[in-house]
Amino acid sequence: MNQTRFGYRGFVIIPMAAFDGGLYAAMTIICDDRGQQRASGVLGHFNSAEEASAFALTAGKNEVDHRLWHPAAA
């Protein structure tokens, strides 16, 4: 699976959409500058892969922002 990567505030966000029972499940992977990766669980289900990916990207950006404001949570 070839996923698009987005750089955001020093992190790399990989939004994903997986077909799941007639809908698309949104998930995201966030990579930091040390090479550590953290994957979300399923963030929600959507009618299209584009909707799921867009939601996953937004969720990933929100997670990065949260980590930058609350570094102990990372």
Backbone bond lengths (Angstrom), bond angles and torsions (degrees), N, CA, C in turn:
res aa  C-N    CA-C-N  psi(-1)  N-CA   C-N-CA  omega(-1)  CA-C   N-CA-C  phi
1 M - - - 1.445 - - 1.530 107.69 -
2 N 1.307 117.63 121.38 1.457 123.02 -179.75 1.528 108.55 -97.19
3 Q 1.319 116.72 111.03 1.458 121.20 -175.70 1.521 110.81 -107.26
4 T 1.312 116.60 143.82 1.454 122.49 175.53 1.516 109.23 -73.65
5 R 1.329 115.52 138.20 1.465 121.61 178.54 1.518 108.90 -110.48
6 F 1.332 116.14 140.24 1.457 122.10 179.27 1.521 109.24 -122.86
7 G 1.319 116.64 127.05 1.456 120.61 172.63 1.517 108.94 -81.49
8 Y 1.337 116.06 134.72 1.456 120.49 -179.53 1.520 109.19 -151.58
9 R 1.327 116.98 111.94 1.464 123.91 174.70 1.524 112.88 52.90
10 G 1.330 116.23 39.89 1.461 120.89 177.55 1.519 114.86 88.62
11 F 1.314 117.98 -0.16 1.457 123.17 178.30 1.526 108.55 -113.11
12 V 1.324 116.11 164.04 1.463 121.65 171.63 1.518 106.71 -114.73
13 I 1.326 115.43 127.51 1.464 121.62 179.78 1.522 107.98 -111.64
14 I 1.330 115.53 130.35 1.465 121.73 177.87 1.528 107.37 -118.88
15 P 1.335 117.52 99.57 1.465 119.84 177.22 1.532 109.53 -80.31
16 M 1.313 115.92 143.30 1.459 120.42 -178.26 1.517 110.98 -133.67
17 A 1.334 114.66 151.12 1.457 122.40 174.72 1.520 107.06 -133.59
18 A 1.317 116.52 121.81 1.463 121.30 -179.64 1.522 109.25 -119.31
19 F 1.329 116.36 131.23 1.464 120.51 178.22 1.522 108.72 -64.88
20 D 1.343 115.93 129.11 1.462 120.68 -173.04 1.525 109.34 -147.74
21 G 1.315 116.19 96.92 1.455 120.63 174.25 1.520 114.71 63.69
22 G 1.311 118.12 38.26 1.451 121.84 177.75 1.520 114.60 95.34
23 L 1.322 117.14 -11.30 1.462 122.06 177.18 1.531 108.62 -124.72
24 Y 1.317 116.31 177.44 1.466 121.23 178.62 1.523 109.42 -112.36
25 A 1.322 115.59 124.64 1.461 121.77 178.94 1.525 108.97 -86.21
26 A 1.327 116.56 130.69 1.461 122.45 177.60 1.528 109.40 -92.16
27 M 1.334 115.65 133.71 1.464 122.78 176.79 1.516 107.45 -144.94
28 T 1.330 116.82 163.35 1.453 119.76 178.07 1.519 110.74 -144.47
29 I 1.326 115.43 150.73 1.462 123.04 171.19 1.519 106.78 -119.56
30 I 1.330 116.27 134.37 1.462 121.60 177.86 1.526 107.59 -119.43
31 C 1.330 115.96 128.71 1.461 122.79 179.88 1.520 108.42 -113.89
32 D 1.349 116.16 134.11 1.460 118.56 177.46 1.524 110.47 -97.83
33 D 1.319 116.54 -178.39 1.464 121.09 -175.30 1.530 113.25 -73.02
34 R 1.333 118.19 -8.53 1.471 122.39 175.98 1.521 111.59 -94.90
35 G 1.325 116.17 0.06 1.452 120.35 179.73 1.520 114.28 88.25
36 Q 1.321 117.07 2.77 1.461 120.12 177.68 1.519 109.50 -77.69
37 Q 1.328 115.49 139.91 1.452 121.45 -179.00 1.521 109.91 -119.85
38 R 1.322 115.15 144.69 1.461 120.80 175.12 1.522 107.59 -132.73
39 A 1.303 116.40 126.39 1.466 121.91 -179.74 1.528 109.17 -104.20
40 S 1.303 115.01 141.42 1.463 120.24 174.71 1.519 108.37 -82.12
41 G 1.290 114.92 168.71 1.449 119.65 165.41 1.524 107.45 -83.93
42 V 1.301 116.59 -165.64 1.467 120.27 176.46 1.526 108.15 -69.38
43 L 1.329 115.17 126.39 1.465 121.81 -177.04 1.524 112.84 -92.63
44 G 1.304 117.02 -14.64 1.455 122.10 -179.16 1.511 110.20 158.56
45 H 1.316 117.23 169.64 1.467 123.18 178.96 1.533 109.49 -117.46
46 F 1.335 115.03 141.51 1.459 121.31 -173.56 1.521 110.37 -136.60
47 N 1.326 115.97 161.49 1.457 121.53 -177.62 1.520 113.89 -73.27
48 S 1.326 117.77 -23.86 1.464 120.02 -178.97 1.525 110.43 -136.50
49 A 1.330 114.80 158.25 1.461 120.48 177.05 1.524 110.51 -63.49
50 E 1.327 116.81 -35.48 1.468 120.78 -179.58 1.528 111.10 -64.65
51 E 1.338 116.65 -43.07 1.472 120.13 178.09 1.526 110.73 -63.80
52 A 1.324 116.15 -43.10 1.461 120.50 -179.41 1.526 110.75 -64.22
53 S 1.321 117.52 -43.61 1.460 121.01 -179.94 1.524 111.73 -65.22
54 A 1.336 116.31 -41.61 1.465 120.31 179.06 1.528 110.32 -62.66
55 F 1.318 116.85 -42.46 1.462 120.49 178.58 1.519 110.21 -64.52
56 A 1.337 117.41 -43.06 1.459 121.60 -179.97 1.525 111.31 -62.49
57 L 1.322 117.77 -39.65 1.465 120.78 178.14 1.525 110.70 -64.18
58 T 1.323 116.86 -45.35 1.467 120.44 178.09 1.526 110.72 -61.77
59 A 1.319 117.14 -43.30 1.464 120.95 178.48 1.528 110.67 -62.76
60 G 1.331 116.93 -39.62 1.460 120.58 177.70 1.515 111.81 -63.42
61 K 1.318 117.66 -42.73 1.466 121.22 177.40 1.524 110.62 -62.64
62 N 1.328 116.45 -41.51 1.465 120.03 177.51 1.520 111.29 -62.21
63 E 1.325 117.51 -39.56 1.465 121.73 178.28 1.522 110.89 -64.84
64 V 1.322 117.49 -43.47 1.473 120.74 177.42 1.525 109.58 -60.81
65 D 1.321 117.28 -47.61 1.463 120.12 179.40 1.521 110.90 -58.16
66 H 1.318 117.03 -41.21 1.467 121.44 178.60 1.529 110.47 -63.01
67 R 1.327 117.33 -43.53 1.470 121.11 179.29 1.513 111.61 -62.54
68 L 1.335 117.23 -38.97 1.456 120.07 -179.16 1.526 111.60 -69.34
69 W 1.331 117.07 -32.51 1.464 120.17 178.76 1.518 112.47 -86.10
70 H 1.342 117.01 -22.84 1.471 122.25 -178.89 1.537 108.44 -132.15
71 P 1.346 118.32 70.51 1.476 120.17 -173.99 1.520 113.95 -60.42
72 A 1.312 119.87 -24.71 1.466 121.02 178.50 1.523 111.42 -66.99
73 A 1.337 117.16 -21.48 1.458 121.67 -178.91 1.525 112.25 -80.64
74 A 1.320 117.51 -10.50 1.477 120.66 -175.07 1.479 112.87 -72.03
